[in-house]
Amino acid sequence: MRLEVGNIFIKDVQFGKKTEVKSGVLYVNKDELCKVAGEDERVKSVEVFLARPGESVRIIPVKDVVEPRVKVEGPGGILPGFMTGVEQVGSGRTHVLKGAAVVTTGKIVGFQEGIIDMKGTGAEYTPFSRTNNVVVKVEPIDSLKQHEHEVVVRLAGFRAATYLGLAGKEATPDEVKTYETKPLFEQSMKYTHLPKVAYVYMLQTQGLLHNTYYYGVDVKEIVPTFMYPTEAFDGAIASGNCVSACDKNPTYVHQNSPVIEDLYAQHGKTINFLGCIITNENVTLMDKERSSNMTAKLVEFLGADAVIISEEGFGNPDADLVMNCNKIEKKGIRTVLITDEYAGQDGGSQSLADSTPLGDACVTAGNANQVVTLPKMDTVIGYPEVANVIAGGWNGSLQADGSIVTEIQVITGATNELGFHYLTAKTV
């Protein structure tokens, strides 16, 4: 499967009479966007704001982030199963408004939603302080249950991103990148001198606002399956979860998976990248055993010499991570794990809820319990008082002057377990 990705660099976003891209600026017709995002009888109101890098703006609570993309050539469309049918995606040509993002916000639906600051201390922890954000504030009608509230806001963000993505359909990209994964037998024989590497892509699927979708299907309803890596770039994986903001994978992160990007960058050079196995994170022991068994079986069937395994979330999913590691390692296939840590505010507690001696190659995305003070912002889009209840905050986190004392757990993407963040390690 071969996909060309045409990146159209967006350096600024402004409101205008017509939604279009000119000279690196995304102009947005606010009224049209509000109408498109609100095309659901369950939506009571929609407001649209702009938040640019360096501005004194706080977005709270953040629900999802989506990158505007459009299918230019090839089958299917962006966000299959939601915005288009379920035709196979990941081939042809896709245009991307690189540097732009749709951020959804509104009344809190769960306690595990996030914060994006566009400047100051918080901006240093989130990758979305560096995107030109079109913020869509959605208020559903009263009396909706929590899961339906989440659906309404999620789909509004998808519609908004699809609408904006169309602005790039006729534009000339500033760069075009090509990604290709061939059918398994052909791919395995292409670089016989290089180690064969697969990617085990764990997706948050614990239910109760902890859901991820593949072609519109809740992944907790499926068994582990093979995915061409390029499918992710067309939005085949979409977020529907309200887990802790620091290590949640918003839809934008799936669209730009840095693990897949890095594996493609080494493909044909140091490794032979075979493809992805998507698997779920379950609640019951039986479900965990079933999925980890099938994941290990698929890795073995592919003939992989090594795998990278990434986690989403913490605590209960740590058991899925360790089961996958143990069962794959016992087949003689080396693993590298990507996770983050909840080691307490002093860094002295056990980092993961489960562990294994076989997990001897592990990349950490940081300690989510680290405490920071987020300075007051001149503009707040959303509801600042939820700083006292979202995961990582506490009653009293929001200070009288508008600043917030909190764990970095509240910051969207702060310890993202695909490595889509700005934390680094240093030797002391």
Secondary structure, DSSP 8 states (H G I E B T S, - for coil): -EEEEEEEE--EEEE-SS-EEETTEEEE-HHHHHHHHT-STTEEEEEEEEE-TTSSEEEEEEEEEE--EEEEESSS-SSBTTTB-----SSEEEEEEETEEEEEE-S-SSS--EEEESSSTGGGT-GGGSSEEEEEEEEE-TT--HHHHHHHHHHHHHHHHHHHHGGGSSS--SEEEEEE---HHHHHHHTTTS-EEEEEEEEE--SSS--EEETTEEGGGS--EEE-THHHHTTSEEE-----GGG---HHHHHT-HHHHHHHHHBTTTBEEEEEEEEEE-SSHHHHHHHHHHHHHHHHHHT-SEEEEE--SSSHHHHHHHHHHHHHHTTT-EEEEEEEE---TTS-S-SSS---TT--SEEEEEETT-EEEE---SEEEE-GGGGGTSTT--TT-B-TTS-EEEEGGGBTTTT-TTS-S-------
